[in-house]
Amino acid sequence: MAVMVEQRSFRPFKSSEEYLWAMKEDLGDWLNNLYPDLYITAENFWDRLDNGVVLCQHTNKVREYAQKYVVWREGQGKTGSKEAANVLNQPPVKCFSSAKRETFFARDNVSNFITWCRKALNIIDCLLFETDDLILLKNEKNVILCLLELARLGSRLGMPAPTIVLLEKEIDKEIAREADEGVESGDDSGPEVGQGTGQIVTNDLRNLDDMVRVQVERCKCPTQFPMIRVSEGKYRIGDTKVLIFVRLLRNHVMVRVGGGWDTLAHYLDKHDPCRCRAAHRQTTGAKLSGVRAATPDRPKIEIAKAKITYERKEYERKETVWGPLHKQNKSYSADLESL
């Protein structure tokens, strides 16, 4: 795989927002590969998409690949594809190419794109987004999830895929090999998925296992939260037998969670006991109110309407700040400690 080193300006963000940043970087590279004149980055990601023009153009690109996919299957002597046929049965999406952001025409473009995703690709509603989620940026995550699903379904028709989708395919193949070890499966592969110009890597100093170890060593528990390496990119988490898949996306350590992804830092924030406690204010006291005392006419205490008020310790919330890691090996550890 081709590797390019990219220098970026310092862009701090909270650890809980790292997932969205990583996805915008990867999806931006994917769109630049498909549309070289787009020049989209994580910084201007929404500015390039919020008028809906690029999204509508992309639907036509999917149609082109669907046509090529049908021809490829015919050349292989295979039957038609239901997915490709469904795409080709839908008319081209109407697009207002001169639409300005937050205008009626922009909303119409985005609405047409959402309708096309629902009808042509059968994307379920929980993976779609509302018009205002993009136009007014009310829910960025929903838009990201929809674009990822769009990329996954497009890759089945032979379209180039984002790096995160290629990692999903790699993990799925690994799981299938383990489940069907020693069993030869039939050749039902589709056209080769394009990989674009290669993954842009902003950190080439340490391998994945070293970066995982740095994250785990931030645990402050008396007994360190266990994360045991089983094989390359596969770890056993905590005291259970649960196995997780970990991959490196640029300088982000990503964890496969169910059918989606999370960053390792955010994943550990939710599973490492000391980090879970740090995310909540410590209880210093509690007060019970609303209890009706016993009387001669009512000998039992009534607590049906009782309320408990907890007093919690005030604290200054600290968020992990992420930025590009320096190339000098000697400064790597110092940079991580300062985050």
C-alpha positions as CSV (number, residue, x, y, z in Angstrom):
1,M,0.0,0.0,0.0
2,A,1.3,3.4,-0.9
3,V,2.2,5.6,2.1
4,M,2.4,9.4,2.1
5,V,3.5,11.6,5.0
6,E,1.4,14.7,5.5
7,Q,2.2,17.6,7.8
8,R,-0.8,19.3,9.3
9,S,-1.3,22.3,11.5
10,F,-2.2,21.7,15.2
11,R,-5.9,21.0,15.5
12,P,-6.9,20.2,19.1
13,F,-10.2,18.6,19.9
14,K,-11.8,16.6,22.7
15,S,-11.2,12.8,22.9
16,S,-15.0,12.3,22.5
17,E,-14.8,14.1,19.2
18,E,-11.8,12.3,17.8
19,Y,-14.0,9.7,16.0
20,L,-15.7,12.4,13.9
21,W,-12.4,14.0,13.1
22,A,-10.9,10.7,12.0
23,M,-13.9,9.9,9.8
24,K,-13.9,13.4,8.2
25,E,-10.2,12.9,7.3
26,D,-10.8,9.5,5.8
27,L,-14.0,10.4,3.9
28,G,-12.2,13.6,2.7
29,D,-9.4,11.5,1.2
30,W,-12.0,9.2,-0.4
31,L,-13.9,12.1,-2.0
32,N,-10.7,13.7,-3.2
33,N,-9.8,10.5,-4.9
34,L,-13.2,10.4,-6.7
35,Y,-13.3,14.2,-7.4
36,P,-9.8,15.6,-7.7
37,D,-11.1,19.2,-8.0
38,L,-13.0,19.1,-4.8
39,Y,-10.0,19.8,-2.4
40,I,-11.9,18.7,0.7
41,T,-10.2,18.3,4.1
42,A,-11.4,17.7,7.7
43,E,-11.3,21.5,8.2
44,N,-13.6,22.4,5.3
45,F,-15.5,19.1,5.2
46,W,-18.9,20.6,5.9
47,D,-18.3,23.7,3.8
48,R,-17.9,21.5,0.7
49,L,-21.0,19.4,1.4
50,D,-23.6,21.5,3.0
51,N,-25.2,22.7,-0.3
52,G,-25.8,19.1,-1.4
53,V,-24.2,19.5,-4.8
54,V,-21.4,17.0,-4.3
55,L,-23.8,14.5,-2.8
56,C,-26.1,14.7,-5.8
57,Q,-23.1,14.4,-8.2
58,H,-22.0,11.3,-6.3
59,T,-25.3,9.6,-6.9
60,N,-24.6,9.8,-10.7
61,K,-21.1,8.4,-10.0
62,V,-22.7,5.4,-8.3
63,R,-24.9,4.9,-11.4
64,E,-21.8,4.9,-13.6
65,Y,-20.2,2.2,-11.5
66,A,-23.4,0.2,-11.4
67,Q,-23.4,0.1,-15.2
68,K,-19.8,-1.0,-15.2
69,Y,-20.6,-3.6,-12.6
70,V,-23.4,-5.1,-14.7
71,V,-21.1,-5.3,-17.8
72,W,-18.4,-7.0,-15.6
73,R,-20.8,-9.6,-14.3
74,E,-22.0,-10.3,-17.9
75,G,-18.4,-10.8,-18.9
76,Q,-18.0,-13.3,-16.1
77,G,-21.0,-15.2,-17.2
78,K,-22.9,-14.3,-14.0
79,T,-26.5,-13.3,-13.5
80,G,-27.6,-9.8,-13.0
81,S,-27.1,-7.9,-9.7
82,K,-30.2,-6.9,-7.7
83,E,-28.2,-4.0,-6.1
84,A,-27.0,-2.6,-9.4
85,A,-30.4,-3.0,-11.0
86,N,-32.1,-1.1,-8.1
87,V,-29.6,1.7,-8.6
88,L,-30.2,1.9,-12.4
89,N,-33.9,1.7,-12.0
90,Q,-33.9,5.1,-10.2
91,P,-33.8,8.2,-12.3
92,P,-30.8,10.6,-12.1
93,V,-31.1,12.9,-9.1
94,K,-32.1,16.5,-9.8
95,C,-29.5,18.9,-8.7
96,F,-29.3,22.7,-8.4
97,S,-25.5,23.1,-9.1
98,S,-25.5,26.8,-8.2
99,A,-27.2,26.3,-4.8
100,K,-25.9,28.4,-1.9
101,R,-25.6,27.1,1.6
102,E,-28.7,27.2,3.9
103,T,-31.0,28.1,0.9
104,F,-34.1,26.3,-0.3
105,F,-32.1,25.0,-3.2
106,A,-29.5,23.5,-0.9
107,R,-32.2,21.9,1.2
108,D,-33.8,20.5,-2.0
109,N,-30.4,19.0,-3.1
110,V,-29.9,17.3,0.3
111,S,-33.5,16.1,0.4
112,N,-33.2,14.6,-3.1
113,F,-29.9,12.8,-2.0
114,I,-31.6,11.3,1.1
115,T,-34.5,10.1,-1.0
116,W,-32.2,8.5,-3.5
117,C,-30.2,6.7,-0.8
118,R,-33.5,5.3,0.6
119,K,-34.8,4.1,-2.8
120,A,-31.7,3.2,-4.8
121,L,-29.5,1.7,-2.1
122,N,-32.2,0.7,0.4
123,I,-30.3,2.4,3.3
124,I,-32.4,2.0,6.4
125,D,-33.7,5.0,8.2
126,C,-31.5,4.7,11.2
127,L,-28.4,5.2,8.9
128,L,-29.9,8.2,7.1
129,F,-30.0,11.8,8.3
130,E,-32.4,14.7,8.3
131,T,-31.9,17.7,6.1
132,D,-31.1,20.0,9.0
133,D,-28.5,17.5,10.2
134,L,-26.3,18.7,7.3
135,I,-27.7,22.1,6.4
136,L,-27.6,23.4,10.0
137,L,-25.1,20.8,11.3
138,K,-27.5,19.7,13.9
139,N,-26.2,16.1,13.9
140,E,-22.8,15.6,12.3
141,K,-22.5,12.0,13.3
142,N,-25.7,11.0,11.5
143,V,-24.3,12.4,8.3
144,I,-21.0,10.6,8.8
145,L,-22.8,7.3,9.4
146,C,-24.8,7.7,6.2
147,L,-21.7,8.6,4.1
148,L,-19.9,5.5,5.5
149,E,-22.9,3.3,4.5
150,L,-23.0,4.9,1.1
151,A,-19.3,4.1,0.7
152,R,-19.8,0.5,1.8
153,L,-22.6,-0.2,-0.6
154,G,-20.8,1.6,-3.4
155,S,-17.7,-0.6,-2.9
156,R,-19.9,-3.6,-3.7
157,L,-20.3,-2.2,-7.2
158,G,-16.5,-1.8,-7.6
159,M,-16.2,1.9,-6.4
160,P,-13.1,3.0,-4.6
161,A,-13.6,2.8,-0.9
162,P,-12.4,4.8,2.1
163,T,-9.6,3.3,4.1
164,I,-11.9,2.6,7.1
165,V,-14.2,0.4,4.8
166,L,-11.1,-1.5,3.5
167,L,-10.2,-2.1,7.1
168,E,-13.7,-3.5,7.8
169,K,-13.3,-5.8,4.8
170,E,-10.0,-7.0,6.1
171,I,-11.4,-7.8,9.5
172,D,-14.5,-9.5,8.1
173,K,-12.2,-11.7,6.0
174,E,-10.1,-12.6,9.1
175,I,-13.2,-13.5,11.0
176,A,-14.5,-15.7,8.1
177,R,-11.1,-17.5,7.8
178,E,-11.2,-18.3,11.5
179,A,-14.8,-19.5,11.3
180,D,-14.3,-21.6,8.2
181,E,-10.8,-22.7,8.8
182,G,-9.9,-25.5,6.4
183,V,-13.1,-25.0,4.3
184,E,-12.6,-23.7,0.8
185,S,-15.3,-21.2,-0.2
186,G,-16.5,-20.6,-3.7
187,D,-15.2,-17.7,-5.7
188,D,-17.9,-15.1,-5.6
189,S,-15.7,-12.1,-5.5
190,G,-16.7,-8.9,-7.2
191,P,-14.6,-6.4,-9.2
192,E,-11.5,-5.2,-7.3
193,V,-12.3,-2.3,-5.0
194,G,-10.2,0.8,-5.8
195,Q,-7.9,2.0,-3.1
196,G,-7.1,5.5,-4.5
197,T,-3.8,7.0,-3.8
198,G,-3.1,5.2,-0.5
199,Q,-3.6,6.0,3.1
200,I,-2.1,9.3,4.3
201,V,-0.1,8.6,7.5
202,T,0.8,11.4,9.8
203,N,2.7,9.2,12.3
204,D,5.2,6.6,11.2
205,L,7.2,6.3,14.4
206,R,5.6,3.4,16.3
207,N,3.7,0.3,15.3
208,L,0.1,-0.3,16.4
209,D,1.0,-2.3,19.5
210,D,3.2,0.5,20.8
211,M,0.4,3.1,20.4
212,V,-2.1,0.8,22.1
213,R,0.3,0.3,25.0
214,V,0.6,4.1,25.4
215,Q,-3.1,4.4,25.7
216,V,-3.5,1.5,28.2
217,E,-0.7,2.8,30.4
218,R,-2.7,5.9,31.2
219,C,-4.7,3.7,33.5
220,K,-4.3,4.8,37.1
221,C,-5.9,1.8,38.8
222,P,-3.9,-0.1,41.4
223,T,-4.0,-3.1,39.0
224,Q,-3.7,-1.8,35.5
225,F,-6.7,-2.4,33.2
226,P,-5.7,-5.4,31.2
227,M,-5.6,-5.3,27.4
228,I,-3.8,-8.4,26.2
229,R,-2.4,-8.7,22.6
230,V,-3.6,-11.9,21.0
231,S,-2.3,-11.3,17.5
232,E,-1.5,-8.4,15.3
233,G,-4.5,-6.0,15.6
234,K,-6.5,-8.3,18.0
235,Y,-6.7,-7.8,21.7
236,R,-8.5,-9.3,24.7
237,I,-10.2,-6.6,26.7
238,G,-10.5,-6.4,30.5
239,D,-11.1,-9.6,32.6
240,T,-13.4,-11.1,30.0
241,K,-12.8,-13.2,26.9
242,V,-14.1,-10.5,24.6
243,L,-11.8,-9.9,21.6
244,I,-11.6,-6.6,19.9
245,F,-10.0,-5.6,16.6
246,V,-7.8,-2.5,16.6
247,R,-6.5,-0.7,13.5
248,L,-4.5,2.4,12.8
249,L,-6.1,5.1,10.7
250,R,-3.7,7.9,10.1
251,N,-2.6,8.7,13.6
252,H,-5.8,7.5,15.2
253,V,-6.0,4.1,16.9
254,M,-9.5,2.8,16.0
255,V,-11.5,0.0,17.6
256,R,-14.1,-2.1,15.7
257,V,-17.2,-2.0,17.9
258,G,-20.1,-4.1,16.6
259,G,-20.7,-2.9,13.0
260,G,-19.1,0.5,13.6
261,W,-15.9,2.1,15.0
262,D,-14.7,4.1,18.0
263,T,-11.4,5.5,19.0
264,L,-9.4,3.5,21.5
265,A,-9.1,6.5,23.8
266,H,-12.9,6.9,23.9
267,Y,-13.4,3.2,24.2
268,L,-11.2,3.0,27.2
269,D,-12.9,6.0,28.8
270,K,-16.0,3.9,28.9
271,H,-14.5,0.6,30.1
272,D,-11.4,1.4,32.2
273,P,-12.7,1.8,35.8
274,C,-10.5,4.7,36.7
275,R,-11.4,6.6,33.6
276,C,-15.1,5.9,34.1
277,R,-15.0,7.4,37.6
278,A,-13.0,10.4,36.4
279,A,-15.9,11.2,34.0
280,H,-18.4,11.6,36.9
281,R,-18.4,13.8,39.9
282,Q,-17.7,12.0,43.2
283,T,-20.7,11.8,45.6
284,T,-20.0,13.5,48.9
285,G,-23.4,13.0,50.6
286,A,-27.1,12.3,50.1
287,K,-30.3,13.6,51.6
288,L,-33.6,11.8,51.9
289,S,-36.8,13.8,51.7
290,G,-40.5,13.2,51.2
291,V,-40.8,10.4,53.7
292,R,-44.1,10.4,55.7
293,A,-43.5,9.5,59.3
294,A,-45.6,6.9,61.1
295,T,-48.6,8.2,63.1
296,P,-51.1,6.5,65.4
297,D,-53.6,6.3,62.5
298,R,-50.9,5.2,60.0
299,P,-48.3,3.0,61.8
300,K,-46.2,2.4,58.7
301,I,-43.7,4.8,57.2
302,E,-44.5,5.8,53.6
303,I,-41.6,6.1,51.2
304,A,-43.5,5.9,47.9
305,K,-42.9,9.6,47.2
306,A,-39.5,9.8,48.8
307,K,-36.7,11.5,47.0
308,I,-32.9,11.2,47.3
309,T,-30.8,14.2,46.6
310,Y,-27.1,13.5,46.0
311,E,-24.4,16.1,46.8
312,R,-21.5,15.8,44.3
313,K,-18.0,17.2,44.4
314,E,-17.4,20.0,42.0
315,Y,-14.4,19.5,39.7
316,E,-12.9,21.0,36.7
317,R,-13.4,18.7,33.8
318,K,-10.4,17.8,31.8
319,E,-10.5,16.6,28.2
320,T,-7.8,14.8,26.3
321,V,-6.5,17.0,23.6
322,W,-5.3,15.4,20.4
323,G,-3.0,16.8,17.8
324,P,-0.3,15.6,15.3
325,L,2.6,13.8,16.8
326,H,6.1,15.0,16.0
327,K,8.3,13.0,13.8
328,Q,11.3,13.0,16.1
329,N,11.4,9.7,18.0
330,K,13.0,11.3,21.0
331,S,10.0,13.7,21.4
332,Y,7.3,11.1,20.9
333,S,6.8,10.0,24.5
334,A,7.0,13.6,25.7
335,D,4.3,14.7,23.3
336,L,2.0,11.9,24.5
337,E,2.5,12.7,28.1
338,S,1.6,16.3,27.4
339,L,-1.7,15.5,25.8
